[in-house]
Amino acid sequence: MMRRILLVTLALTAAVATACSSDDPPAADGNLPDGKALLQDAAASTADITSAHFTLAVNGEIPGLSVKRAEGDLTREGGGGGAAKGTVSMDLMGSLFEGEFVLVDDSLHIKGPTGGYTELPASMVRSLYDPAAILDPEKGIANVMKSVTDPRTEGAEDVDGVSTYRVTGRVTKDVVSTLVPGIDSDVDITFWLRQDDGHQPVKASVKVPKGTVDVTLSDIDKQVEITAPQ
């Protein structure tokens, strides 16, 4: 008799558990913060960033964007459009160019594998891709985050050892093209935002028909000094 009662009890418990699990969403989904609120916080905190280390990687082909990869440091100081320095790989008149760049005081200094730096007008690089624009509150990442429609927090994951929330949404071409030239249609975008206060962006990925453009930020507000090479 006791064995029969035990079996009935176990069966009822299993039935109740199955019914509950089929109707209730996973606990993790219920614990994720609202995507719109995350982006609002992230946009506000990003607008106050004065310097950062960045990487940009273009995966695929994007007409109008000749840069393939860039990495370096950014600061909002150093001229009207800010300053940047680092390395770049880009398509230059049909050939792959790899070298170093310094963008400061409205001048671009660029250096190939051999020789010294050559000075060019800053307008030249800004017509191709302006890395200093990443931190510009009016046309950089902060502005893009403010303009995302239908934001949704899809999960929590680590990016380069940082705990983040993954937030997806959509952005119009007019907004995103100030950050990524060559985009001629509205795009899907994904942000990985820090889980701690401020929710500053760790990574952003713009999805285009023939690839993605990925931007990462680190070393937020570290001291960066960028001067023209001698």
MDAnalysis code that builds the backbone (N, CA, C; Angstrom):
import MDAnalysis as mda
import numpy as np

u = mda.Universe.empty(690, n_residues=230, atom_resindex=np.repeat(np.arange(230), 3), trajectory=True)
u.add_TopologyAttr("name", ["N", "CA", "C"] * 230)
u.add_TopologyAttr("resid", np.arange(1, 231))
u.add_TopologyAttr("resname", ["MET", "MET", "ARG", "ARG", "ILE", "LEU", "LEU", "VAL", "THR", "LEU", "ALA", "LEU", "THR", "ALA", "ALA", "VAL", "ALA", "THR", "ALA", "CYS", "SER", "SER", "ASP", "ASP", "PRO", "PRO", "ALA", "ALA", "ASP", "GLY", "ASN", "LEU", "PRO", "ASP", "GLY", "LYS", "ALA", "LEU", "LEU", "GLN", "ASP", "ALA", "ALA", "ALA", "SER", "THR", "ALA", "ASP", "ILE", "THR", "SER", "ALA", "HIS", "PHE", "THR", "LEU", "ALA", "VAL", "ASN", "GLY", "GLU", "ILE", "PRO", "GLY", "LEU", "SER", "VAL", "LYS", "ARG", "ALA", "GLU", "GLY", "ASP", "LEU", "THR", "ARG", "GLU", "GLY", "GLY", "GLY", "GLY", "GLY", "ALA", "ALA", "LYS", "GLY", "THR", "VAL", "SER", "MET", "ASP", "LEU", "MET", "GLY", "SER", "LEU", "PHE", "GLU", "GLY", "GLU", "PHE", "VAL", "LEU", "VAL", "ASP", "ASP", "SER", "LEU", "HIS", "ILE", "LYS", "GLY", "PRO", "THR", "GLY", "GLY", "TYR", "THR", "GLU", "LEU", "PRO", "ALA", "SER", "MET", "VAL", "ARG", "SER", "LEU", "TYR", "ASP", "PRO", "ALA", "ALA", "ILE", "LEU", "ASP", "PRO", "GLU", "LYS", "GLY", "ILE", "ALA", "ASN", "VAL", "MET", "LYS", "SER", "VAL", "THR", "ASP", "PRO", "ARG", "THR", "GLU", "GLY", "ALA", "GLU", "ASP", "VAL", "ASP", "GLY", "VAL", "SER", "THR", "TYR", "ARG", "VAL", "THR", "GLY", "ARG", "VAL", "THR", "LYS", "ASP", "VAL", "VAL", "SER", "THR", "LEU", "VAL", "PRO", "GLY", "ILE", "ASP", "SER", "ASP", "VAL", "ASP", "ILE", "THR", "PHE", "TRP", "LEU", "ARG", "GLN", "ASP", "ASP", "GLY", "HIS", "GLN", "PRO", "VAL", "LYS", "ALA", "SER", "VAL", "LYS", "VAL", "PRO", "LYS", "GLY", "THR", "VAL", "ASP", "VAL", "THR", "LEU", "SER", "ASP", "ILE", "ASP", "LYS", "GLN", "VAL", "GLU", "ILE", "THR", "ALA", "PRO", "GLN"])
u.atoms.positions = np.array([
    [0.834, -1.206, 0.000],
    [0.000, 0.000, 0.000],
    [0.872, 1.262, 0.000],
    [1.870, 1.287, 0.900],
    [2.739, 2.459, 0.967],
    [3.476, 2.672, -0.351],
    [3.868, 1.568, -0.992],
    [4.580, 1.683, -2.272],
    [3.665, 2.293, -3.320],
    [2.381, 1.881, -3.318],
    [1.426, 2.402, -4.296],
    [1.190, 3.894, -4.055],
    [1.067, 4.292, -2.790],
    [0.860, 5.707, -2.476],
    [2.062, 6.532, -2.937],
    [3.248, 5.990, -2.722],
    [4.463, 6.690, -3.129],
    [4.518, 6.878, -4.637],
    [4.141, 5.840, -5.387],
    [4.151, 5.936, -6.846],
    [3.147, 6.971, -7.333],
    [1.959, 6.991, -6.729],
    [0.936, 7.967, -7.120],
    [1.422, 9.385, -6.828],
    [2.043, 9.561, -5.667],
    [2.552, 10.882, -5.293],
    [3.615, 11.361, -6.273],
    [4.533, 10.469, -6.645],
    [5.575, 10.834, -7.603],
    [4.987, 11.185, -8.961],
    [3.975, 10.440, -9.381],
    [3.339, 10.707, -10.668],
    [2.664, 12.072, -10.674],
    [1.956, 12.400, -9.591],
    [1.289, 13.694, -9.501],
    [2.308, 14.835, -9.487],
    [3.395, 14.637, -8.756],
    [4.445, 15.658, -8.697],
    [5.045, 15.911, -10.072],
    [5.302, 14.839, -10.812],
    [5.863, 14.975, -12.162],
    [4.898, 15.691, -13.084],
    [3.594, 15.377, -12.961],
    [2.587, 16.007, -13.812],
    [2.505, 17.501, -13.546],
    [2.522, 17.882, -12.264],
    [2.468, 19.296, -11.913],
    [3.710, 20.030, -12.417],
    [4.872, 19.399, -12.238],
    [6.122, 20.024, -12.688],
    [6.132, 20.224, -14.193],
    [5.613, 19.220, -14.932],
    [5.571, 19.323, -16.393],
    [4.649, 20.443, -16.828],
    [3.488, 20.551, -16.184],
    [2.528, 21.589, -16.540],
    [3.104, 22.967, -16.286],
    [3.790, 23.131, -15.157],
    [4.371, 24.429, -14.832],
    [5.476, 24.803, -15.809],
    [6.315, 23.830, -16.158],
    [7.441, 24.133, -17.037],
    [6.983, 24.464, -18.437],
    [5.848, 23.939, -18.879],
    [5.384, 24.217, -20.230],
    [4.772, 25.597, -20.342],
    [4.268, 26.150, -19.225],
    [3.608, 27.444, -19.270],
    [4.524, 28.589, -18.874],
    [5.511, 28.351, -18.044],
    [6.343, 29.409, -17.508],
    [7.560, 29.633, -18.400],
    [7.943, 30.909, -18.634],
    [9.164, 31.184, -19.393],
    [10.382, 30.834, -18.567],
    [11.521, 30.605, -19.222],
    [12.749, 30.333, -18.478],
    [13.053, 31.463, -17.509],
    [13.573, 31.106, -16.359],
    [13.829, 32.107, -15.328],
    [14.797, 33.178, -15.807],
    [15.785, 32.772, -16.647],
    [16.790, 33.743, -17.103],
    [16.151, 34.866, -17.894],
    [15.155, 34.530, -18.780],
    [14.497, 35.547, -19.580],
    [13.790, 36.557, -18.688],
    [13.126, 36.062, -17.656],
    [12.403, 36.952, -16.770],
    [13.316, 37.866, -15.980],
    [14.569, 37.497, -15.826],
    [15.509, 38.291, -15.045],
    [16.295, 39.292, -15.886],
    [16.144, 39.265, -17.198],
    [16.898, 40.176, -18.054],
    [16.288, 41.572, -18.006],
    [17.103, 42.614, -17.914],
    [16.577, 43.982, -17.872],
    [16.032, 44.423, -19.221],
    [15.207, 45.449, -19.191],
    [14.570, 45.972, -20.396],
    [15.613, 46.549, -21.357],
    [15.502, 46.185, -22.632],
    [16.477, 46.628, -23.621],
    [16.484, 48.131, -23.825],
    [15.313, 48.742, -23.833],
    [15.231, 50.191, -24.036],
    [15.903, 50.936, -22.897],
    [15.651, 50.491, -21.661],
    [16.267, 51.142, -20.504],
    [17.784, 50.972, -20.520],
    [18.250, 49.793, -20.908],
    [19.691, 49.561, -20.993],
    [20.345, 50.510, -21.992],
    [19.731, 50.661, -23.159],
    [20.307, 51.522, -24.189],
    [20.276, 52.988, -23.774],
    [19.222, 53.394, -23.068],
    [19.166, 54.775, -22.588],
    [20.309, 55.062, -21.616],
    [20.524, 54.140, -20.682],
    [21.636, 54.302, -19.739],
    [22.975, 54.292, -20.468],
    [23.110, 53.366, -21.417],
    [24.367, 53.232, -22.149],
    [24.666, 54.479, -22.974],
    [23.644, 55.034, -23.623],
    [23.842, 56.231, -24.438],
    [24.293, 57.405, -23.578],
    [23.675, 57.545, -22.401],
    [24.038, 58.650, -21.514],
    [25.469, 58.515, -21.003],
    [25.859, 57.313, -20.607],
    [27.212, 57.124, -20.078],
    [28.262, 57.205, -21.184],
    [27.914, 56.745, -22.386],
    [28.864, 56.787, -23.497],
    [29.118, 58.215, -23.956],
    [28.100, 59.065, -23.861],
    [28.270, 60.463, -24.260],
    [29.300, 61.176, -23.401],
    [29.579, 60.634, -22.215],
    [30.556, 61.249, -21.312],
    [31.956, 60.658, -21.453],
    [32.120, 59.623, -22.265],
    [33.442, 59.013, -22.443],
    [34.361, 59.991, -23.176],
    [35.550, 60.173, -22.672],
    [36.498, 61.094, -23.299],
    [37.602, 60.385, -24.074],
    [37.856, 59.104, -23.758],
    [38.899, 58.370, -24.482],
    [38.640, 56.875, -24.368],
    [39.221, 56.114, -25.288],
    [39.036, 54.659, -25.275],
    [39.993, 54.012, -26.264],
    [40.187, 52.709, -26.083],
    [40.862, 51.889, -27.084],
    [39.774, 51.270, -27.955],
    [40.008, 51.176, -29.258],
    [38.974, 50.659, -30.153],
    [39.552, 49.643, -31.126],
    [38.675, 48.775, -31.601],
    [38.967, 47.946, -32.773],
    [37.777, 48.038, -33.707],
    [38.045, 47.994, -34.987],
    [36.998, 47.954, -35.999],
    [37.356, 46.859, -36.987],
    [36.417, 45.968, -37.244],
    [36.650, 44.869, -38.182],
    [35.487, 44.789, -39.155],
    [35.804, 44.803, -40.435],
    [34.794, 44.674, -41.487],
    [34.850, 43.251, -42.016],
    [33.766, 42.541, -41.858],
    [33.678, 41.153, -42.314],
    [32.774, 41.103, -43.535],
    [33.359, 40.935, -44.705],
    [32.585, 40.960, -45.934],
    [32.888, 42.218, -46.733],
    [32.017, 42.523, -47.672],
    [32.210, 43.666, -48.556],
    [31.117, 44.697, -48.311],
    [31.546, 45.951, -48.083],
    [30.601, 47.051, -47.903],
    [30.990, 48.153, -48.879],
    [30.199, 48.369, -49.931],
    [30.520, 49.416, -50.899],
    [30.634, 50.776, -50.204],
    [31.699, 51.503, -50.521],
    [31.879, 52.815, -49.927],
    [32.696, 52.818, -48.655],
    [33.023, 51.638, -48.112],
    [33.851, 51.554, -46.913],
    [35.128, 50.811, -47.271],
    [36.221, 51.546, -47.392],
    [37.478, 50.941, -47.838],
    [38.275, 50.323, -46.697],
    [37.985, 50.716, -45.456],
    [38.720, 50.178, -44.312],
    [38.320, 48.729, -44.065],
    [39.300, 47.869, -43.857],
    [39.052, 46.462, -43.544],
    [39.206, 46.191, -42.052],
    [40.197, 46.828, -41.461],
    [40.425, 46.671, -40.025],
    [41.202, 47.875, -39.512],
    [40.865, 48.286, -38.290],
    [41.597, 49.370, -37.649],
    [41.617, 49.120, -36.147],
    [42.673, 49.554, -35.498],
    [42.790, 49.416, -34.052],
    [43.659, 50.536, -33.521],
    [43.277, 51.065, -32.355],
    [44.079, 52.129, -31.781],
    [43.394, 52.812, -30.623],
    [43.797, 54.053, -30.374],
    [43.267, 54.845, -29.265],
    [42.522, 56.056, -29.801],
    [41.479, 56.447, -29.062],
    [40.645, 57.585, -29.424],
    [40.609, 58.571, -28.273],
    [40.472, 59.850, -28.604],
    [40.217, 60.865, -27.596],
    [39.380, 61.970, -28.218],
    [38.538, 62.582, -27.400],
    [37.725, 63.680, -27.903],
    [38.499, 64.985, -27.925],
    [39.718, 64.968, -27.444],
    [40.589, 66.135, -27.524],
    [41.475, 66.010, -28.762],
    [42.132, 67.116, -29.117],
    [43.063, 67.045, -30.238],
    [42.493, 67.544, -31.541],
    [41.758, 68.665, -31.488],
    [41.164, 69.206, -32.699],
    [39.656, 69.153, -32.638],
    [39.015, 69.826, -33.580],
    [37.563, 69.915, -33.568],
    [36.856, 68.584, -33.656],
    [37.442, 67.617, -34.370],
    [36.803, 66.315, -34.525],
    [37.372, 65.243, -33.638],
    [38.202, 65.626, -32.658],
    [38.853, 64.632, -31.818],
    [40.117, 64.118, -32.477],
    [40.741, 63.126, -31.854],
    [42.003, 62.593, -32.366],
    [42.021, 61.081, -32.232],
    [42.857, 60.448, -33.052],
    [42.984, 58.991, -33.023],
    [44.361, 58.601, -33.527],
    [44.831, 57.443, -33.068],
    [46.081, 56.897, -33.587],
    [46.008, 55.382, -33.507],
    [46.724, 54.719, -34.427],
    [46.718, 53.268, -34.399],
    [47.197, 52.679, -35.703],
    [46.689, 51.501, -36.017],
    [47.043, 50.802, -37.252],
    [45.791, 50.601, -38.092],
    [45.983, 50.479, -39.393],
    [44.841, 50.339, -40.293],
    [45.202, 49.449, -41.472],
    [44.221, 48.666, -41.913],
    [44.308, 47.923, -43.174],
    [43.153, 48.399, -44.032],
    [43.443, 48.827, -45.253],
    [42.381, 49.382, -46.085],
    [42.693, 49.186, -47.560],
    [41.637, 49.241, -48.346],
    [41.753, 49.156, -49.794],
    [42.021, 50.559, -50.315],
    [43.189, 50.767, -50.875],
    [43.576, 52.079, -51.367],
    [43.860, 51.981, -52.856],
    [42.918, 52.482, -53.640],
    [43.031, 52.466, -55.098],
    [43.285, 51.063, -55.641],
    [42.567, 50.094, -55.077],
    [42.642, 48.727, -55.566],
    [43.717, 47.872, -54.939],
    [44.538, 48.457, -54.078],
    [45.599, 47.698, -53.411],
    [45.392, 47.737, -51.901],
    [45.827, 46.685, -51.217],
    [45.703, 46.629, -49.768],
    [46.830, 47.435, -49.136],
    [46.452, 48.425, -48.344],
    [47.422, 49.243, -47.623],
    [47.363, 48.888, -46.149],
    [48.515, 48.644, -45.552],
    [48.610, 48.381, -44.122],
    [49.656, 49.313, -43.534],
    [49.266, 50.046, -42.515],
    [50.215, 50.980, -41.936],
    [49.709, 51.596, -40.651],
    [50.369, 52.664, -40.237],
    [50.029, 53.384, -39.017],
    [49.426, 54.735, -39.385],
    [48.589, 55.255, -38.478],
    [47.999, 56.564, -38.720],
    [47.954, 57.364, -37.425],
    [48.002, 58.675, -37.573],
    [47.778, 59.611, -36.474],
    [46.866, 60.700, -37.018],
    [45.714, 60.855, -36.404],
    [44.741, 61.868, -36.815],
    [44.623, 62.877, -35.681],
    [45.142, 64.091, -35.895],
    [45.164, 65.087, -34.825],
    [45.273, 66.479, -35.439],
    [44.653, 67.461, -34.775],
    [44.740, 68.859, -35.208],
    [44.376, 69.022, -36.683],
    [43.310, 68.333, -37.082],
    [42.798, 68.445, -38.452],
    [43.818, 68.038, -39.511],
    [44.751, 67.163, -39.145],
    [45.700, 66.616, -40.111],
    [45.802, 65.109, -39.919],
    [46.001, 64.403, -41.018],
    [46.203, 62.960, -40.997],
    [47.658, 62.665, -41.334],
    [48.308, 61.905, -40.468],
    [49.681, 61.466, -40.709],
    [49.634, 59.952, -40.891],
    [50.135, 59.488, -42.015],
    [50.029, 58.069, -42.329],
    [51.397, 57.520, -42.727],
    [51.654, 56.286, -42.301],
    [52.963, 55.679, -42.520],
    [52.783, 54.255, -42.999],
    [53.440, 53.921, -44.103],
    [53.383, 52.571, -44.635],
    [54.430, 51.671, -44.006],
    [54.594, 50.470, -44.563],
    [55.588, 49.525, -44.022],
    [57.012, 50.064, -44.055],
    [57.285, 50.957, -44.991],
    [58.622, 51.556, -45.081],
    [58.489, 53.068, -45.143],
    [59.554, 53.765, -44.772],
    [59.547, 55.216, -44.847],
    [58.924, 55.862, -43.630],
    [58.840, 57.192, -43.676],
    [58.282, 57.947, -42.563],
    [56.827, 58.299, -42.786],
    [56.341, 59.221, -41.959],
    [54.949, 59.653, -42.048],
    [54.762, 60.660, -43.169],
    [53.599, 60.589, -43.802],
    [53.185, 61.569, -44.796],
    [51.966, 62.301, -44.258],
    [51.967, 63.621, -44.331],
    [50.851, 64.405, -43.813],
    [49.836, 64.673, -44.913],
    [48.571, 64.443, -44.587],
    [47.468, 64.664, -45.509],
    [46.369, 65.423, -44.780],
    [45.448, 66.053, -45.516],
    [44.324, 66.716, -44.850],
    [43.454, 65.699, -44.113],
    [42.979, 66.057, -42.921],
    [42.121, 65.146, -42.160],
    [40.841, 64.831, -42.909],
    [40.413, 65.747, -43.781],
    [39.183, 65.516, -44.536],
    [39.286, 64.276, -45.411],
    [40.513, 63.893, -45.774],
    [40.690, 62.704, -46.611],
    [40.261, 61.448, -45.873],
    [40.750, 61.260, -44.641],
    [40.372, 60.061, -43.899],
    [38.922, 60.134, -43.450],
    [38.447, 61.331, -43.133],
    [37.075, 61.449, -42.652],
    [36.068, 61.195, -43.762],
    [36.505, 61.321, -45.018],
    [35.614, 60.969, -46.122],
    [35.574, 59.462, -46.345],
    [36.584, 58.736, -45.819],
    [36.631, 57.280, -45.948],
    [36.078, 56.611, -44.698],
    [36.695, 56.906, -43.564],
    [36.206, 56.441, -42.269],
    [36.866, 57.274, -41.190],
    [36.061, 57.814, -40.295],
    [36.568, 58.696, -39.255],
    [36.513, 57.985, -37.909],
    [37.621, 57.409, -37.448],
    [37.576, 56.691, -36.175],
    [37.251, 57.586, -34.994],
    [37.666, 58.859, -35.056],
    [37.396, 59.763, -33.945],
    [35.903, 59.997, -33.750],
    [35.107, 59.736, -34.787],
    [33.657, 59.935, -34.680],
    [32.997, 58.935, -33.742],
    [33.681, 57.850, -33.418],
    [33.093, 56.825, -32.558],
    [32.641, 57.414, -31.229],
    [33.418, 58.350, -30.676],
    [33.094, 58.939, -29.376],
    [32.303, 60.237, -29.486],
    [32.003, 60.679, -30.688],
    [31.240, 61.917, -30.874],
    [29.808, 61.712, -30.379],
    [29.343, 62.482, -29.376],
    [27.990, 62.271, -28.847],
    [26.891, 62.490, -29.873],
    [27.174, 63.293, -30.908],
    [26.146, 63.635, -31.884],
    [26.059, 62.666, -33.058],
    [27.143, 61.938, -33.355],
    [27.096, 61.047, -34.509],
    [27.787, 59.712, -34.276],
    [28.259, 59.469, -33.062],
    [28.950, 58.228, -32.756],
    [28.051, 57.179, -32.141],
    [28.652, 56.290, -31.351],
    [27.913, 55.168, -30.773],
    [26.793, 55.638, -29.860],
    [27.021, 56.705, -29.094],
    [25.983, 57.200, -28.183],
    [24.727, 57.591, -28.947],
    [24.893, 58.275, -30.065],
    [23.740, 58.687, -30.867],
    [23.033, 57.491, -31.481],
    [23.801, 56.499, -31.929],
    [23.191, 55.301, -32.510],
    [22.338, 54.576, -31.470],
    [22.854, 54.441, -30.245],
    [22.102, 53.743, -29.204],
    [20.805, 54.462, -28.864],
    [20.806, 55.790, -28.921],
    [19.585, 56.550, -28.647],
    [18.533, 56.333, -29.721],
    [18.966, 55.912, -30.903],
    [18.068, 55.843, -32.058],
    [17.594, 54.436, -32.392],
    [17.961, 53.444, -31.600],
    [17.575, 52.056, -31.875],
    [16.074, 51.875, -31.665],
    [15.426, 51.231, -32.619],
    [14.002, 50.917, -32.490],
    [13.824, 49.437, -32.158],
    [12.728, 49.141, -31.473],
    [12.392, 47.769, -31.066],
    [13.549, 47.070, -30.350],
    [14.162, 47.726, -29.354],
    [15.277, 47.070, -28.652],
    [14.798, 45.902, -27.810],
    [15.612, 44.876, -27.750],
    [15.268, 43.678, -26.987],
    [16.529, 43.082, -26.371],
    [16.462, 42.797, -25.084],
    [17.570, 42.122, -24.414],
    [17.433, 40.627, -24.648],
    [18.404, 40.044, -25.344],
    [18.287, 38.646, -25.755],
    [19.074, 37.680, -24.881],
    [20.006, 38.181, -24.099],
    [20.771, 37.256, -23.282],
    [21.868, 37.950, -22.512],
    [22.570, 37.164, -21.729],
    [23.723, 37.643, -20.966],
    [24.914, 36.763, -21.318],
    [26.053, 37.386, -21.616],
    [27.231, 36.608, -21.989],
    [28.502, 37.402, -21.719],
    [29.618, 36.705, -21.685],
    [30.917, 37.337, -21.479],
    [31.535, 37.716, -22.819],
    [32.088, 38.906, -22.876],
    [32.827, 39.369, -24.050],
    [34.199, 39.817, -23.572],
    [35.214, 39.080, -23.960],
    [36.593, 39.384, -23.547],
    [36.704, 39.506, -22.029],
    [36.006, 38.618, -21.325],
    [36.088, 38.599, -19.873],
    [35.188, 39.585, -19.160],
    [34.361, 40.311, -19.903],
    [33.449, 41.297, -19.316],
    [32.026, 40.751, -19.367],
    [31.310, 40.818, -18.261],
    [29.918, 40.369, -18.215],
    [29.037, 41.405, -18.900],
    [28.266, 40.974, -19.906],
    [27.461, 41.908, -20.688],
    [26.037, 41.399, -20.877],
    [25.158, 42.337, -21.258],
    [23.836, 42.006, -21.772],
    [23.858, 42.215, -23.282],
    [23.287, 41.282, -24.028],
    [23.213, 41.398, -25.487],
    [21.858, 41.992, -25.867],
    [21.886, 43.163, -26.492],
    [20.669, 43.887, -26.851],
    [20.631, 44.064, -28.364],
    [19.525, 43.704, -28.981],
    [19.379, 43.830, -30.430],
    [18.311, 44.860, -30.771],
    [18.361, 45.356, -31.991],
    [17.367, 46.316, -32.448],
    [17.627, 46.683, -33.898],
    [17.058, 47.803, -34.313],
    [17.184, 48.234, -35.698],
    [17.466, 49.736, -35.722],
    [18.263, 50.154, -36.714],
    [18.656, 51.558, -36.831],
    [18.501, 51.996, -38.283],
    [18.073, 53.243, -38.481],
    [17.921, 53.756, -39.837],
    [19.287, 54.029, -40.462],
    [19.309, 54.020, -41.775],
    [20.573, 54.237, -42.487],
    [21.141, 55.625, -42.218],
    [20.257, 56.633, -42.054],
    [20.738, 57.993, -41.827],
    [21.512, 58.102, -40.517],
    [21.099, 57.341, -39.522],
    [21.780, 57.375, -38.225],
    [23.082, 56.590, -38.271],
    [23.031, 55.361, -38.767],
    [24.209, 54.492, -38.688],
    [25.287, 54.887, -39.691],
    [24.921, 55.553, -40.785],
    [25.923, 55.907, -41.794],
    [26.891, 56.971, -41.293],
    [26.525, 57.705, -40.235],
    [27.478, 58.658, -39.662],
    [28.595, 57.939, -38.919],
    [28.328, 56.707, -38.510],
    [29.333, 55.898, -37.819],
    [30.027, 54.932, -38.772],
    [29.248, 54.360, -39.694],
    [29.784, 53.398, -40.663],
    [29.395, 53.859, -42.061],
    [30.279, 54.541, -42.791],
    [29.963, 55.002, -44.143],
    [29.686, 53.831, -45.080],
    [28.909, 54.101, -46.120],
    [28.651, 53.088, -47.133],
    [27.363, 52.323, -46.931],
    [26.702, 52.492, -45.797],
    [25.443, 51.782, -45.545],
    [24.304, 52.569, -46.176],
    [23.528, 51.915, -47.032],
    [22.477, 52.609, -47.772],
    [21.083, 52.079, -47.469],
    [20.922, 51.342, -46.370],
    [19.602, 50.848, -45.976],
    [19.569, 50.683, -44.464],
    [18.364, 50.604, -43.907],
    [18.235, 50.368, -42.472],
    [18.853, 49.016, -42.116],
    [19.389, 48.897, -40.911],
    [20.147, 47.694, -40.555],
    [19.746, 47.175, -39.178],
    [20.005, 45.889, -38.978],
    [19.916, 45.290, -37.647],
    [21.238, 45.537, -36.927],
    [21.146, 45.771, -35.626],
    [22.348, 46.064, -34.852],
    [22.282, 45.347, -33.512],
    [23.426, 44.920, -33.031],
    [23.520, 44.249, -31.732],
    [24.559, 44.960, -30.884],
    [24.197, 45.218, -29.629],
    [25.123, 45.803, -28.663],
    [25.363, 44.819, -27.530],
    [26.593, 44.776, -27.059],
    [26.930, 44.053, -25.835],
    [27.271, 45.111, -24.795],
    [26.413, 45.264, -23.793],
    [26.530, 46.335, -22.806],
    [26.964, 45.774, -21.456],
    [27.854, 46.467, -20.801],
    [28.326, 46.027, -19.490],
    [27.145, 45.856, -18.532],
    [27.240, 44.859, -17.670],
    [26.175, 44.626, -16.708],
    [26.259, 45.562, -15.507],
    [27.404, 46.214, -15.295],
    [27.526, 47.090, -14.140],
    [26.964, 48.474, -14.447],
    [27.040, 49.377, -13.471],
    [26.434, 50.702, -13.595],
    [26.941, 51.427, -14.834],
    [26.018, 52.096, -15.505],
    [26.363, 52.838, -16.707],
    [26.149, 52.059, -17.984],
    [26.325, 50.742, -17.924],
    [26.084, 49.862, -19.076],
    [26.808, 50.347, -20.334],
    [28.062, 50.742, -20.162],
    [28.832, 51.198, -21.315],
    [29.001, 50.071, -22.329],
    [29.041, 50.403, -23.617],
    [29.154, 49.369, -24.649],
    [30.540, 48.735, -24.675],
    [30.564, 47.430, -24.788],
    [31.806, 46.685, -24.961],
    [32.013, 46.369, -26.441],
    [30.896, 46.115, -27.130],
    [30.967, 45.749, -28.540],
    [29.663, 46.128, -29.229],
    [29.771, 46.478, -30.510],
    [28.602, 46.710, -31.355],
    [28.837, 46.010, -32.681],
    [27.787, 45.416, -33.230],
    [27.895, 44.717, -34.508],
    [26.748, 45.147, -35.408],
    [27.095, 45.720, -36.554],
    [26.109, 46.161, -37.539],
    [26.014, 45.105, -38.630],
    [24.812, 44.606, -38.857],
    [24.613, 43.572, -39.868],
    [24.186, 44.212, -41.178],
    [24.953, 43.955, -42.224],
    [24.654, 44.464, -43.561],
    [24.433, 43.271, -44.489],
    [23.862, 43.515, -45.688],
    [23.529, 42.376, -46.562],
    [24.693, 41.435, -46.849],
    [25.909, 41.956, -46.954],
    [27.037, 41.106, -47.335],
    [28.091, 40.970, -46.239],
    [27.700, 41.187, -44.990],
    [28.678, 41.027, -43.921],
    [28.281, 41.749, -42.655],
    [29.275, 42.035, -41.820],
    [29.066, 42.767, -40.572],
    [30.216, 43.745, -40.359],
    [29.929, 44.759, -39.572],
    [30.956, 45.680, -39.106],
    [30.935, 45.622, -37.585],
    [32.055, 45.238, -36.984],
    [32.140, 45.074, -35.534],
    [33.064, 46.133, -34.943],
    [32.582, 46.790, -33.894],
    [33.366, 47.798, -33.182],
    [33.443, 47.403, -31.718],
    [34.632, 47.429, -31.130],
    [34.782, 47.160, -29.701],
    [35.437, 48.359, -29.024],
    [35.085, 48.561, -27.756],
    [35.674, 49.616, -26.945],
    [36.205, 49.015, -25.650],
    [37.359, 49.481, -25.221],
    [37.948, 49.033, -23.956],
    [38.812, 50.158, -23.400],
    [39.372, 49.941, -22.214],
    [40.223, 50.953, -21.572],
    [39.543, 52.320, -21.561],
    [38.281, 52.321, -21.122],
    [37.490, 53.547, -21.136],
    [38.127, 54.620, -20.250],
    [38.236, 55.818, -20.801],
    [38.735, 57.006, -20.094],
    [40.159, 56.845, -19.564],
    [40.910, 55.936, -20.164],
    [42.331, 55.886, -19.805],
    [43.012, 57.129, -20.377],
    [44.152, 57.474, -19.837],
    [44.862, 58.649, -20.316],
    [45.442, 58.380, -21.704],
    [45.063, 59.222, -22.656],
    [45.534, 59.088, -24.034],
    [46.100, 60.429, -24.483],
    [47.321, 60.424, -24.948],
    [47.943, 61.618, -25.502],
    [48.300, 61.349, -26.961],
    [47.757, 62.162, -27.832],
    [48.010, 61.990, -29.263],
    [48.595, 63.285, -29.807],
    [49.782, 63.200, -30.321],
    [50.454, 64.356, -30.897],
    [50.927, 64.015, -32.300],
    [51.112, 65.030, -33.100],
    [51.580, 64.823, -34.469],
    [53.007, 64.290, -34.453],
    [53.302, 63.292, -35.277],
    [54.669, 62.761, -35.339],
    [55.634, 63.810, -35.880],
    [56.841, 63.755, -35.393],
    [57.869, 64.719, -35.822],
    [58.627, 64.191, -37.035],
])
